[in-house]
C-alpha cells in the first residue's frame, strides 16, 4: 500500500451521481470523495460505470442528476472556458498511452505546453520543462526517439511524463498496468508512488489488477450496480465476507 498519508480535505466530491442511457441505468447514486494527496483505486466489472463516472468528472458527459465538485468548482456550473482551465489541473494517463506516432518524444511533451499557453505563457524554450518531466520518469535519454522505438513500458512512462508536464494537482489513471509484463507493471507502480510522494498529487486509479490495487491504493471503492458498494483499505475489503466483494479478490 502507498505510504503517503493523505490529507482529509477533499479535492473531489461526487454526490448522488446518476446517469442512464435509455433503460441502461449505469450510475445509480454514486458517491465519492478524493482527498488531497490520496491514491484512490476504483474497481468494477466491465460496464459497471467507471469510465462514465470519469467522463462526467471531467465534463465530457453530463449526468442526469447529482453534483461533482473539483477543487471547489461545481462542474455543471462552469463555462466552457472555465472548464478547459480546470482541466489543466487534471492529468490523464490513457490505457493505451495515446502518444502521437508522428511526433518525437520531445514533440509529444511539447504538445500540451503549446495548447495550454494560459498556464505557462508562450514558452520560447520548452526544454527545461520537457527534460524535468522526462527525468521524473527516468527517460531523459529518450527525448529524441519516436514512439515506434519505445517498448510498451517506455511508452507508458512517456505518457506519464506528458501528463506531468502541466504540473496537475489531480491525475486520473486508466488501467495503468494493463498489457505490461509483471516486471514492467511493478516499475510503473513504483513510479506512480514516487510521483505521489514527490508532487503530492491526488489520483484516481481505475484498474482490474488486484496487485496494482494492493500496492498503490490508500483507499479503494468497489463499484457495483452503479453505486459505491464497498469502500475501505485493501486489507479491510479483502476480509469482507460479502460474495460481491470477495469476487474482486479471487
C-alpha positions as CSV (number, residue, x, y, z in Angstrom):
1,X,0.0,0.0,0.0
2,X,1.1,3.5,-0.6
3,X,2.9,5.0,2.4
4,X,1.9,8.7,1.7
5,X,-0.6,9.8,4.3
6,X,-3.2,12.0,2.5
7,X,-5.0,15.0,4.0
8,X,-8.6,14.7,5.0
9,X,-9.5,17.7,2.8
10,X,-11.5,16.5,-0.3
11,X,-10.2,17.8,-3.6
12,X,-13.0,16.0,-5.5
13,X,-16.5,15.4,-4.2
14,X,-19.2,13.5,-6.1
15,X,-22.7,13.2,-4.6
16,X,-25.6,11.1,-5.7
17,X,-24.4,10.8,-9.3
18,X,-26.9,9.2,-11.7
19,X,-26.5,8.5,-15.4
20,X,-28.7,6.4,-17.7
21,X,-28.7,5.6,-21.4
22,X,-32.3,4.7,-22.1
23,X,-33.1,1.7,-19.9
24,X,-29.5,1.1,-19.1
25,X,-29.0,2.7,-15.6
26,X,-25.2,2.9,-15.3
27,X,-24.8,5.1,-12.2
28,X,-27.5,4.9,-9.6
29,X,-26.5,7.4,-6.9
30,X,-22.7,7.1,-6.8
31,X,-20.8,8.9,-4.1
32,X,-17.1,9.6,-3.9
33,X,-14.5,11.8,-2.2
34,X,-10.9,12.0,-3.2
35,X,-8.7,13.6,-0.6
36,X,-5.6,15.7,-1.2
37,X,-2.5,13.5,-1.6
38,X,-4.5,10.3,-1.8
39,X,-4.4,7.4,-4.3
40,X,-7.9,6.2,-4.6
41,X,-8.5,2.9,-6.5
42,X,-11.8,2.3,-8.2
43,X,-12.6,-1.3,-9.2
44,X,-15.6,-2.6,-11.0
45,X,-16.5,-5.1,-13.7
46,X,-16.5,-4.0,-17.4
47,X,-19.6,-1.9,-18.0
48,X,-20.0,-1.1,-14.3
49,X,-19.8,2.7,-14.9
50,X,-16.1,3.5,-14.2
51,X,-15.5,5.2,-17.5
52,X,-18.9,7.0,-17.4
53,X,-18.1,8.4,-14.0
54,X,-14.7,9.7,-15.2
55,X,-16.3,11.3,-18.3
56,X,-18.8,13.1,-16.0
57,X,-16.0,14.1,-13.7
58,X,-14.1,15.9,-16.5
59,X,-17.2,17.3,-18.1
60,X,-17.3,15.1,-21.2
61,X,-20.7,13.7,-20.2
62,X,-23.5,15.5,-18.4
63,X,-25.0,13.4,-15.6
64,X,-28.8,13.1,-15.2
65,X,-28.5,14.3,-11.6
66,X,-26.1,14.7,-8.8
67,X,-23.2,17.1,-8.2
68,X,-19.5,17.0,-9.0
69,X,-17.1,19.4,-7.3
70,X,-13.4,19.6,-8.3
71,X,-11.1,21.8,-6.3
72,X,-14.2,23.7,-5.0
73,X,-15.7,24.2,-8.5
74,X,-19.1,22.7,-9.5
75,X,-18.5,21.2,-12.9
76,X,-22.1,21.7,-14.1
77,X,-21.8,25.5,-13.4
78,X,-18.6,26.1,-15.3
79,X,-18.4,27.9,-18.6
80,X,-16.5,26.1,-21.4
81,X,-13.5,28.4,-20.9
82,X,-13.5,27.8,-17.1
83,X,-13.9,24.0,-17.6
84,X,-10.9,24.0,-20.0
85,X,-8.9,25.9,-17.5
86,X,-9.8,23.5,-14.7
87,X,-8.8,20.5,-16.9
88,X,-5.2,21.8,-17.0
89,X,-5.1,20.8,-13.3
90,X,-6.2,17.3,-14.1
91,X,-3.8,14.9,-15.8
92,X,-5.0,11.7,-17.6
93,X,-2.9,8.6,-18.3
94,X,-4.7,6.7,-21.1
95,X,-4.8,2.9,-21.1
96,X,-3.0,2.8,-24.4
97,X,-0.6,5.6,-23.7
98,X,-2.1,7.6,-26.7
99,X,1.2,9.0,-27.9
100,X,1.3,10.7,-31.3
101,X,3.1,8.3,-33.6
102,X,4.3,11.0,-36.0
103,X,5.9,13.1,-33.2
104,X,9.1,12.6,-31.3
105,X,9.1,12.2,-27.5
106,X,10.0,15.9,-27.2
107,X,7.2,16.9,-29.5
108,X,4.7,14.7,-27.7
109,X,5.6,16.5,-24.4
110,X,5.6,20.0,-26.0
111,X,2.1,19.5,-27.4
112,X,0.2,20.2,-24.2
113,X,2.5,23.2,-23.4
114,X,1.7,24.8,-26.7
115,X,-2.0,24.0,-26.4
116,X,-2.4,25.4,-22.9
117,X,-0.5,28.6,-23.0
118,X,-2.5,30.3,-20.3
119,X,-0.9,28.3,-17.6
120,X,2.8,28.8,-18.6
121,X,2.5,31.6,-21.2
122,X,4.1,31.3,-24.6
123,X,7.4,29.5,-24.0
124,X,10.4,30.3,-26.2
125,X,12.3,27.3,-24.8
126,X,10.3,24.3,-23.6
127,X,13.4,22.2,-22.9
128,X,13.6,22.7,-19.1
129,X,10.0,21.5,-18.6
130,X,10.4,18.7,-21.1
131,X,13.6,17.4,-19.5
132,X,12.2,17.8,-16.0
133,X,9.2,15.7,-16.9
134,X,11.4,13.0,-18.6
135,X,13.8,12.9,-15.7
136,X,10.8,12.3,-13.4
137,X,10.1,9.0,-15.2
138,X,13.7,8.1,-15.8
139,X,13.7,8.6,-19.6
140,X,15.7,11.8,-20.3
141,X,17.8,9.9,-22.8
142,X,14.6,9.1,-24.9
143,X,13.9,12.8,-25.7
144,X,14.5,12.5,-29.5
145,X,13.1,9.0,-30.0
146,X,9.9,8.2,-31.9
147,X,7.1,6.2,-30.3
148,X,7.8,3.2,-32.6
149,X,11.3,3.0,-31.0
150,X,9.9,2.6,-27.5
151,X,8.8,-0.5,-25.6
152,X,5.4,-0.7,-24.0
153,X,6.7,0.2,-20.6
154,X,8.6,3.2,-22.0
155,X,5.5,4.4,-23.9
156,X,3.6,4.3,-20.6
157,X,6.4,6.3,-18.9
158,X,6.4,8.9,-21.7
159,X,2.7,9.2,-21.5
160,X,3.0,9.8,-17.7
161,X,5.7,12.4,-18.4
162,X,3.3,14.2,-20.8
163,X,0.7,14.1,-18.0
164,X,3.1,15.6,-15.5
165,X,4.4,18.4,-17.7
166,X,1.4,20.6,-17.0
167,X,2.0,20.0,-13.2
168,X,-1.5,18.8,-12.5
169,X,-2.9,18.5,-9.0
170,X,-5.0,15.5,-9.9
171,X,-4.1,12.5,-12.0
172,X,-6.6,10.0,-13.5
173,X,-5.0,6.6,-14.3
174,X,-6.9,4.3,-16.6
175,X,-5.7,0.7,-16.2
176,X,-2.1,1.8,-15.8
177,X,-0.6,-1.8,-15.7
178,X,-2.8,-3.3,-18.5
179,X,-0.8,-5.0,-21.2
180,X,2.5,-4.8,-19.3
181,X,4.6,-7.8,-18.2
182,X,4.8,-8.2,-14.4
183,X,8.3,-6.6,-14.0
184,X,7.3,-3.5,-16.1
185,X,4.0,-3.3,-14.3
186,X,5.8,-3.2,-10.9
187,X,8.1,-0.5,-12.2
188,X,5.1,1.6,-13.3
189,X,3.6,1.2,-9.8
190,X,6.8,2.3,-8.1
191,X,6.9,5.3,-10.4
192,X,3.3,6.2,-9.5
193,X,4.1,6.0,-5.8
194,X,7.2,8.2,-6.3
195,X,5.1,10.8,-8.2
196,X,2.6,10.8,-5.4
197,X,5.3,11.3,-2.8
198,X,7.3,13.9,-4.8
199,X,4.4,16.1,-6.1
200,X,1.7,15.3,-3.5
201,X,-0.7,14.6,-6.4
202,X,-4.2,13.2,-5.8
203,X,-5.1,10.3,-8.0
204,X,-8.0,8.1,-9.1
205,X,-6.8,4.8,-10.4
206,X,-9.2,2.7,-12.4
207,X,-7.9,-0.9,-12.5
208,X,-8.9,-4.6,-12.7
209,X,-5.4,-5.5,-11.4
210,X,-5.7,-6.7,-7.7
211,X,-1.9,-6.5,-7.3
212,X,-2.0,-2.9,-8.6
213,X,-4.7,-2.0,-6.1
214,X,-2.8,-3.6,-3.2
215,X,0.4,-1.8,-3.9
216,X,-0.8,1.7,-4.9
217,X,-4.0,2.4,-3.0
218,X,-4.5,4.4,0.1
219,X,-8.2,3.6,-0.2
220,X,-10.5,1.6,-2.5
221,X,-14.1,1.9,-3.8
222,X,-15.8,-1.1,-5.4
223,X,-18.3,0.0,-8.0
224,X,-21.2,-2.5,-8.1
225,X,-24.7,-1.9,-9.5
226,X,-23.9,1.8,-10.1
227,X,-23.1,2.6,-6.5
228,X,-20.0,2.6,-4.3
229,X,-20.9,-0.8,-3.0
230,X,-18.0,-1.1,-0.6
231,X,-15.2,1.2,0.5
232,X,-12.1,0.9,2.6
233,X,-8.4,0.0,2.5
234,X,-7.3,-3.1,0.5
235,X,-6.8,-5.0,3.7
236,X,-10.3,-4.1,5.0
237,X,-12.1,-5.0,1.8
238,X,-10.1,-8.2,1.3
239,X,-11.5,-9.5,4.6
240,X,-15.2,-8.8,3.7
241,X,-17.4,-11.9,3.7
242,X,-19.8,-10.4,1.2
243,X,-19.6,-12.6,-2.0
244,X,-19.9,-9.5,-4.3
245,X,-16.8,-8.0,-2.5
246,X,-14.8,-11.3,-2.4
247,X,-15.3,-11.7,-6.2
248,X,-12.8,-8.9,-6.7
249,X,-10.1,-10.6,-4.7
250,X,-10.3,-14.1,-6.3
